[in-house]
């Protein structure tokens, strides 16, 4: 099949995460795509509207899981999809999160919907056979109503240090307030034995990565997910070029030792 041809997937389940965000469980209506790795993405096509890149938020056997926030015509159409509806998909594309070194501490830092691409990695760490030290999940949102995967967060707390902060607290909010970088002091990890994974707004990732380097985490042990302007997923159109890198092909996952210079130019 041609690399640009989507294959049909059927919506198996739809769960609302927040006012503008849903998670879709998809199963192939015919021959399935190859198995995805945490951090990779698919191009999802809303028939008659268009397609967008979306990292997987769950990998469960034949089920392909994506968490979508309604921010444009395509994502709005995908969010409206209901059980039984057909969606086009192609992939997997891009680089994956590198597996944490054995016995290392694992630090997850996300902002907003950035927790979605990190969720499969967290599940892999918790359910895998490899030994790890501590697992800390730090996540930030604009307000409490934007939180994702509340059931997962509750389950992860049994084996991980889960910390949540919001920019704008609401009545009844008892958690932290402020930037997600403010949670680093409360997280348990050894900088010289830590693998860090960051996903969210670029300003958040830059600030977090620089803070981690000051604490002694090696740049090559900090990974970030960059998804600027990805359109075709094959490197043909050039819209996602960032310096010498085509993010749809060479990313979206890059080590900070490579990404730092690329992010010196703010996103517009």
Secondary structure, 3 states (H helix, E strand, C coil): CCCCCCEEEEEEEEEEEECCEEEEEEEECCCCCCCCCCCCEEEEEECCCEEEEEECCEEECCEEEEEEECCCHHHHHHHHCCCCCEEEEEEEECCCCCCCCCCCEEEEEEEHHHHHHHHHHHHHHHHCCCCCCCEEEEEEECCHHHCCCHHHHHHHCCCCEEEEEECCCCCCCCCEECCHHHHHHHCCCCHHHEEEEEECCHHHHHHHHHHHHHHCCCHHHEEEECCCCCCCCCCCCCCCEECCEEHHHHCCEEEHHHHHHHCCCCCC
